[in-house]
Each structure stands twice: as structure tokens, then as C-alpha cells.
Amino acid sequence: MADTGTPAAMEIVLVERAKAGDRQAFGELYDRYAALTYRYVSFMVSDRQGAEDLTAQTFLQALQAIGRYEERGIPFRAWLLRIARNLAINNGRFHRNHPCGNNGSEDGRSIPSPELLCEAKLREEEVWRAVRHLKGDQRQVIILRFLDGLSYSDVSQVLGKSIGAVRVIQYRALSALRRALEDGDLGHTDLGSGRLSRSA
């Protein structure tokens, strides 16, 4: 008898029930992943209402398409986040630079490396601000890897890129974060390619 006690096994059971038309099972999948989806899309759109709308659209499309979902090594949450990403891009809601409006205070503390901060779920406000200044795929890789805890394989499925490409994007993003945090002036920093560029 298959073990259905683990979260991964429970997800498989819920997905199979949802594919068979069980709306309660789909509702349980919504409860599991609504917050994850909202957090992900909130880094791609410029306002709360837009993020809420995009989250709702993602689950509506997932409900309509779940009968065609096949696991094949792609976890349901990776499939779901890929729907969200595609909707954001196709609807013209994807913001390559979505700066945060909240400014952190300068208290003179030394800044740990971005790697350590990411492993601590990016709790420092200054790092959050830096992440929001990353462009495109770099920002998404950092959020998916260090905030949402997705594996390289899962992130590659969400973004439609190879695992090797995801590793390269993560390296460049972390390099950009390190330099931005050392510089301490995010407002005039270009984080698009792992290099800092000053405006004249």
C-alpha cells in the first residue's frame, strides 16, 4: 500500500482527486499553495490588487487545465507557478524592476553575505530591497530558491530553463546582491547583469 502520509504523497493524492473532478481536493490544493503563489506573483506586479487578481487567475487556469496535468517529475507547485509566470508575462503585468516602497533604516550594522541572508529566508529589510531591484529571472530565482525553498529542478520547471542556466542566474544574482549591499545605494544601482552601473 502506498504511503500517503508525507506531504509529497498527499499532494499526489489530492492532484489525482482533483483531476477526477473532486472540487474539494482542488480546494485543498488552493489552501496549500495560495500564499506561495501570491508571494511569488507579488514580486512581478506593482500593486497588491494586481497580485491578488493574478493569483486568482492562476488557480482558475489551473482548475481548467488540471485534467491535462501529468507529473513526469514536475511537482504540482512548480507547474502552478509556471502558470502564474506565464500569465504575468502574457497579460503585460510583469515588471522587470519592481522597487519596494519601504526603506530600511541605516543602523551601522555589518552586512552578512547574501548567501547567508538567503539561507535565513531573506529576513533583512535591506536584502529585500536589493532583491526587489534585481531584474527578471534573477529576482525570480532568488525568491523561488531561498524564500520558497524550491530545488534547482523545480525552479528550472517554473522558468522553463535548464538546471545549469538556473545555477548561473543564481550566481549572478547573488553577486549583484553582494555588490549592491556593499555599495549601500540601491536607488542608483543596476542589478540586471551582476554588475553595478552608476547613472551620470
C-alpha positions in Angstrom: 0.0 0.0 0.0 1.4 3.4 -1.0 2.4 5.8 1.8 0.1 8.8 1.7 1.4 10.3 5.0 4.1 12.5 3.5 3.3 16.0 2.1 4.5 14.9 -1.4 2.4 11.8 -1.3 -0.6 13.7 -0.1 -0.1 16.2 -2.9 -0.2 13.4 -5.5 -3.4 12.0 -4.0 -5.1 15.5 -4.0 -4.0 16.1 -7.6 -5.4 12.8 -8.8 -8.7 13.5 -7.0 -8.8 17.0 -8.5 -8.2 15.6 -11.9 -11.1 13.3 -11.4 -13.3 16.3 -10.8 -13.2 16.5 -7.0 -13.6 20.2 -6.2 -12.9 19.7 -2.5 -9.5 18.2 -3.4 -8.7 21.2 -5.6 -9.8 23.5 -2.7 -7.2 21.8 -0.5 -4.5 22.4 -3.2 -5.6 26.0 -3.2 -5.2 26.2 0.6 -1.7 24.7 0.3 -0.4 26.9 -2.4 -2.4 30.2 -2.5 0.0 32.0 -0.2 3.0 30.7 -2.1 1.5 31.8 -5.4 0.6 35.2 -4.1 4.1 35.8 -2.7 5.7 34.8 -6.0 3.5 37.0 -8.2 3.7 39.9 -5.8 7.4 40.3 -6.9 6.2 40.5 -10.5 3.4 43.1 -10.3 3.3 46.6 -9.0 0.3 46.5 -6.6 -1.5 44.3 -4.2 -4.7 44.2 -6.2 -2.8 43.1 -9.2 -1.1 40.3 -7.3 -4.5 39.1 -5.9 -6.0 39.1 -9.4 -3.1 37.2 -10.8 -3.3 34.6 -8.0 -7.0 34.1 -8.7 -6.4 33.8 -12.5 -3.6 31.3 -11.8 -5.9 29.0 -9.9 -8.7 29.4 -12.3 -6.5 28.4 -15.2 -5.0 25.5 -13.1 -8.6 24.3 -12.4 -9.4 24.4 -16.1 -6.1 22.6 -17.1 -5.6 20.2 -14.3 -7.1 17.3 -16.3 -4.1 17.6 -18.6 -1.5 17.8 -15.8 0.9 14.9 -15.7 3.5 14.8 -13.0 6.5 13.5 -15.0 9.0 14.8 -12.5 7.3 18.3 -12.3 5.8 18.9 -8.9 2.3 20.5 -8.9 3.6 23.7 -7.2 6.2 24.1 -10.0 3.5 23.6 -12.6 1.3 26.1 -10.8 4.0 28.8 -10.5 4.8 28.4 -14.2 1.2 29.2 -15.0 1.4 32.3 -12.8 4.6 33.4 -14.5 3.2 32.9 -18.0 0.0 34.8 -17.1 2.0 37.7 -15.8 4.1 37.9 -18.9 1.2 37.4 -21.3 -1.0 39.9 -19.6 1.7 42.5 -19.7 1.8 42.7 -15.9 5.4 41.5 -15.5 7.6 44.3 -14.0 11.2 43.7 -14.6 12.1 46.3 -11.9 9.6 46.5 -9.1 11.2 48.5 -6.3 9.9 48.3 -2.8 8.5 51.5 -1.3 9.6 50.8 2.2 13.1 52.0 3.1 15.1 50.2 5.7 16.9 52.2 8.4 20.7 52.6 8.5 21.9 51.4 11.9 25.6 50.8 11.1 25.4 47.0 11.4 27.8 45.0 9.3 26.0 43.2 6.4 26.4 39.4 6.2 27.0 37.8 2.8 23.9 37.5 0.6 24.3 33.7 0.7 23.8 33.6 4.5 20.9 36.0 4.3 19.2 34.0 1.7 19.6 30.8 3.7 17.9 32.7 6.6 14.9 33.3 4.3 15.9 36.9 3.4 14.6 38.4 6.6 16.7 41.5 6.5 14.8 44.5 5.0 17.9 45.8 3.2 18.2 42.5 1.4 14.5 42.5 0.5 15.0 45.9 -1.1 18.0 44.7 -3.0 16.1 41.6 -4.2 13.3 43.8 -5.5 15.8 45.7 -7.6 17.0 42.5 -9.3 15.8 42.2 -12.9 13.6 39.5 -14.4 14.8 35.9 -13.9 17.4 36.8 -11.3 14.8 38.1 -8.9 12.6 35.1 -9.5 15.4 32.6 -9.0 16.3 34.2 -5.6 12.6 34.2 -4.5 11.9 30.6 -5.6 15.2 29.2 -4.3 15.6 30.9 -0.9 12.2 32.2 0.1 10.0 29.4 -1.3 12.6 26.6 -0.9 12.3 25.2 -4.4 15.0 22.9 -5.7 17.1 23.7 -8.8 15.0 21.2 -10.7 11.7 22.8 -9.6 12.9 26.3 -10.4 14.0 25.1 -13.9 10.5 23.8 -14.5 8.9 27.1 -13.4 11.2 29.3 -15.5 11.5 26.9 -18.5 15.3 26.8 -18.2 17.9 24.2 -17.7 19.2 23.5 -14.2 22.6 24.8 -15.4 21.1 28.0 -16.5 19.3 28.4 -13.1 22.6 27.9 -11.3 24.2 30.6 -13.5 21.3 33.0 -12.9 21.5 32.4 -9.1 25.3 33.0 -9.1 24.9 36.3 -11.0 22.0 37.4 -8.7 24.0 36.7 -5.6 27.0 38.6 -7.0 24.7 41.5 -7.8 23.2 41.4 -4.3 26.6 41.3 -2.6 27.8 44.3 -4.6 24.6 46.3 -4.0 24.7 45.6 -0.3 28.3 46.6 0.0 27.7 49.7 -2.0 24.7 50.6 0.1 23.0 52.8 -2.5 20.2 50.8 -4.2 18.5 53.7 -5.8 21.2 54.2 -8.4 22.2 50.6 -8.8 21.6 48.4 -11.9 21.3 44.8 -10.8 20.5 43.4 -14.1 23.7 41.6 -15.0 25.6 41.1 -11.8 27.4 44.4 -12.3 26.8 47.8 -10.7 26.4 50.7 -13.1 26.0 54.3 -11.9 23.8 56.9 -13.6 25.7 60.0 -14.7 
